[in-house]
Amino acid sequence: MKRIFYTAAVAVLLAMTACEHKDLCYEHPHTTHIEVLFDWNYAPDAEQNNEVEGMCLWFYPIDGRSNDEPIQINLRGMKGGKVEIPVGRYHVLYYNNDYERVRFRGIEMFRSHECYTREAGLFEPVQGRAGSSSAPRAEGTEDESVVITPDKMWGDNAMDVEITEDGIEYRFTRDGETEETVIANDEKLFTLMPHEQVCTYTYEIINVENLKYVKQVSAAISGMSGSVFCAEEKLRDERVTLPLEAHSDGVSAISGEFHTFGHHDGNDERHILTIYAWMEDGNGYYGSVDVTEQVDKAEDRRNVHIVVDGFKFPKPITNGGGFQPDVEEWKPVDEEITM
């Protein structure tokens, strides 16, 4: 009789333990470790110049887990590292996390995750955040918001990432290609290939007359996109003006370089490049040129070079009272600028 009682007690105890184990698994999903590796084959200059201090990954749960919050993971350096993640299926976004100028919104969902920049004064590149917002604008661009240019960004996405305790499978589109690549392995190696996610624009204005009388220059370009949805690298169709740094060689050329989210194909507004000059006699002059064709027809949309030939500043009438950082009245350059 005692032996029978002992066996029954053990069976009850095992049944209770099994129930508790199931509840525990339900409350705490299984996790596993995966090895994240960043392959910089599509951005070799970034790797060679060690331009990235760290990377950020966003795991968005799918398949019945849409109400779950995304999982954000930060990794130091450019190589990657081992991360612990609940088993399941995800869409994944990733980009460098050492930015200073860009901001993000809509991060609750994969397709609304958006990168943008804050509003700025037109002369912020030369005068800081107190730079004037009442300076003259190119005709037809007065209603555009003025926002700062973004940092240089690298990243991409991976779709239908299935992570199990036995392996990982995912798909992505290689940079510059249209066909998807599917990766599956039981070593749980998650290899990601970042590429540049912003465009680099350079510009130069050559054969500038009377540049030796100019003490400081600045620039702006209109009609650009103000943000990008990271999942599909889709530009918002909002048009903004970007204030730009400009550099003078003191002889005959003005040049500059900046990053931008780019030009929205559905945007038929003009891209106007405007140059502002603080003269040594205290006057301020500005001139604008339409560079739409150079922007829209650039061979490489991620790397655009703008050239303007000819720009004439007036000679000072008198020696004036010296360089004035604030100009009370800006005067247009009475010279048609050609490309």
Salt bridges, closest charged atoms under 4 A:
GLU47 OE2 - LYS79 NZ 3.38
ASP63 OD2 - ARG89 NH1 2.10
ASP68 OD2 - ARG65 NE 3.05
GLU84 OE1 - HIS33 NE2 4.00
GLU114 OE1 - ARG105 NE 3.00
GLU114 OE2 - ARG236 NE 2.73
GLU124 OE2 - ARG118 NH2 2.54
ASP156 OD2 - HIS195 ND1 3.66
ASP160 OD1 - ARG89 NH2 3.27
ASP160 OD2 - ARG171 NE 2.73
GLU165 OE2 - HIS30 ND1 3.63
ASP175 OD1 - HIS195 ND1 3.71
GLU180 OE2 - ARG171 NH1 2.29
GLU196 OE2 - LYS152 NZ 3.97
GLU204 OE2 - HIS305 NE2 2.90
GLU232 OE2 - ARG111 NH1 3.11
GLU233 OE2 - HIS195 NE2 2.73
GLU233 OE1 - ARG302 NH2 2.89
GLU245 OE1 - HIS247 NE2 3.69
ASP265 OD1 - ARG301 NH2 3.00
GLU269 OE2 - ARG239 NH2 4.00
ASP290 OD2 - ARG270 NE 2.93
GLU293 OE2 - LYS297 NZ 3.53
ASP296 OD1 - HIS263 NE2 3.26
ASP296 OD1 - HIS271 NE2 3.54
